């Protein structure tokens, strides 16, 4: 679709959205490079626990499949962010109520 079909206001909105998206991406990269590495192991466990629990709950409520957030791509991404993810996730899994390790492994293996 050509930009000519958009009004000037729509073009400006698109520019603002793209700028905001880029700033969010930069903030996320800065977090992973500067802030996350300073966290203790326990802080990392708590952070992953909160994120995984929230994600599983949201996915369970919206799709009926709490494990749908897990995939080989997801696993590759988290391992690139946290090389010790497997060790940290062992603790996270223990704290998640009724966590199905077999289902998790099936999802990340693909």
FENPEZI-V830047 format. One record per pair of residues at least 4 apart in sequence whose C-alpha atoms are under 7 Angstrom apart, sorted by the first residue. I is the first residue (numbers start at 1). J is the second residue. D is the distance in Angstrom with one decimal. If there is no record, write none. Layout:
i & j & d
I & J & D
I & J & D
This chain:
i & j & d
6 & 10 & 5.8
6 & 11 & 6.2
7 & 11 & 6.2
8 & 12 & 6.1
9 & 13 & 6.1
10 & 14 & 6.1
11 & 15 & 6.3
12 & 16 & 6.2
13 & 17 & 6.1
14 & 18 & 6.1
15 & 19 & 6.1
16 & 20 & 6.1
17 & 21 & 6.1
18 & 22 & 6.1
19 & 23 & 6.2
20 & 24 & 6.2
21 & 25 & 6.2
22 & 26 & 6.2
23 & 27 & 6.1
24 & 28 & 6.2
25 & 29 & 6.2
26 & 30 & 6.1
27 & 31 & 6.1
28 & 32 & 6.3
29 & 33 & 6.1
30 & 34 & 5.6
31 & 35 & 4.9
31 & 36 & 6.0
32 & 36 & 5.1
32 & 81 & 6.9
33 & 37 & 6.7
39 & 43 & 5.7
39 & 44 & 6.2
40 & 44 & 6.2
41 & 45 & 6.2
42 & 46 & 6.2
43 & 47 & 6.1
44 & 48 & 6.1
45 & 49 & 5.9
45 & 88 & 5.9
45 & 91 & 6.9
45 & 92 & 6.1
46 & 50 & 6.2
47 & 51 & 6.3
48 & 52 & 5.9
48 & 92 & 6.9
49 & 53 & 5.8
49 & 92 & 5.3
50 & 54 & 6.0
51 & 55 & 6.0
52 & 56 & 6.0
53 & 57 & 6.1
54 & 58 & 6.0
55 & 59 & 6.0
55 & 69 & 7.0
56 & 60 & 5.9
56 & 66 & 4.5
56 & 67 & 6.2
57 & 61 & 6.1
57 & 66 & 6.2
58 & 62 & 6.0
59 & 63 & 5.4
59 & 64 & 6.6
59 & 65 & 5.9
59 & 66 & 4.9
59 & 68 & 6.6
60 & 64 & 4.4
60 & 65 & 4.7
60 & 66 & 3.9
67 & 104 & 6.8
70 & 74 & 6.0
70 & 104 & 6.9
70 & 107 & 5.7
70 & 108 & 5.9
71 & 75 & 6.2
71 & 107 & 5.1
71 & 108 & 4.5
71 & 110 & 6.6
72 & 76 & 6.1
72 & 107 & 6.9
72 & 108 & 4.3
72 & 109 & 5.7
72 & 110 & 5.8
73 & 77 & 6.2
74 & 78 & 6.3
75 & 79 & 6.1
75 & 108 & 6.0
76 & 80 & 6.2
77 & 81 & 6.5
78 & 82 & 5.9
79 & 83 & 5.0
79 & 85 & 5.9
84 & 88 & 6.3
85 & 89 & 5.7
86 & 90 & 6.3
88 & 92 & 6.5
89 & 93 & 5.9
90 & 94 & 6.4
91 & 95 & 6.5
92 & 96 & 6.4
93 & 99 & 6.1
100 & 104 & 6.3
101 & 105 & 6.1
102 & 106 & 6.1
103 & 107 & 6.2
104 & 108 & 6.4
105 & 109 & 6.0
106 & 110 & 6.2
